[in-house]
Amino acid sequence: MEPLAPVACTACGKAAPPLRCQCKIVYYCNAACQKSTWKEHKRECTVDLGKKLEAKRKELGKDHVSIAAASFALGILHLKQDKIAEAKKCFLEALRIDRKAYGDGPGTVPHMSHLATIAAHEGNFSEAQKYLSQVARVQKEVGGCESAEVADSLNGTAICYRQQGHFEKALSMLGEAHAMFVKVFGADHERVAMCIDNQSAVLTDLGRHEEAMKKAETSLELRKRLLGPEDENVANSALNLGNSYFFLGKLDLARARLEEALAIVKKVHPEKTAQEARILSMLARVLDNEGDLEGSIAVSKKSLKMFKKTLGPDSVEVGKVLDSYAIALMKQGNTDSALKKFEEALANKRNMVGDSHEIVAGTLTNMASCREMQGDLAGAREDIGKAVDIYKRNGAVHDRAVQAMDFQRRINMQYLQAM
């Protein structure tokens, strides 16, 4: 894997600049470089905008409608920079003010949509559904049953269902959203590409990798044509396509798409972001399958550090990377360390999504494999039994569920033979 590109000065492009803005997003060689780009950067400097917002609160009072607009804009910037807690505070403030001024009208829809996304990220799915239901009601009242706004709501609800592990529901809802976006905008539109990208991700969850690959290829081509090859949304599609190639065993193609995505993200966001961490976590899996276990562990550690810094130590993404890290350790024969990492991953996932989510079943299956390697057939039998129970409760029939059931039958047979 190529070394990551160094941070560059925002003004002149020189590598390893010594100065960093207080917002921690941009870097400079010196005060002159900072001054030369301040006019552009001040529009997205969260520290400067935060100070201006506080001054406006003191001048106009905390309930003035202009505070809502400024707080919402600041929340968007925080969200783009993976500062989830700060974004949530801003959106809640904007929602409180606009509700007091206007009630639950169209102006509150963006606030509630973003709060739903944050709630789902935090594992609070009931709160996410509450916001999304309110959004859907307002949008249908204003725009009718077929509009871009309703399609956005369907897309958001589908993402929430996906995060809960309800993949078939998510895919069905995304199909509705896609049809509506095409009807409103035509086939060549960014929101259509976004929806296709989300369909690809859910198809991957369902193990339908050929279909996922075709969707991701369509989304990537469409976004490159509409947005240009270096837009960060192109990176999202490239990441999805890389995932599809990986699961189909096309490791060279997977690496190429993931490195393309990484280059775009690092150019658009010189600071460390959750999206960069996602790409690195997938690259770690590619390295693992290529047999470079040391490289995989090193990249997993880098991804883990980024997720903890950007999304927080309790993010479910941390649990997913711990799984990959543990698998590489297990392949090295370091089963004791691997089991500890699996246990960390399991605790993280249970805390974030509960005991019945399929990603919990995935970790339990990995733990069963690790215990089998250690000769602990009773422990392996217990773990794989819990995993299969989760898959059965969810009605899962995809490859992962079938493989877990086959594994359970094999372990049960070995256990009985050993008695």
Protein Blocks (a to p, Z undefined) as FASTA:
>chain_A
ZZddddddfklopahifbdcfklmaccfblmlmmmmmmmmmmmmmklmmmmmmmmmmmno
pkbfklmmmmmmmmmmmmmnopaklmmmmmmmmmmmmmmmnopafklmmmmmmmmmmmmm
nopamlmmmmmmmmmmmmmmmnojbdfklmmmmmmmmmmmmmnopamlmmmmmmmmmmmm
mmmnojadfklmmmmmmmmmmmmmnopamlmmmmmmmmmmmmmmmnopkbfklmmmmmmm
mmmmmmnopaklmmmmmmmmmmmmmmmmmpacfklmmmmmmmmmmmmmnopamlmmmmmm
mmmmmmmmmnopkbmklmmmmmmmmmmmmmnopamlmmmmmmmmmmmmmmmnojkbfklm
mmmmmmmmmmmmnopaklmmmmmmmmmmmmmmnopabfklmmmmmmmmmmmmmmmmmZZ
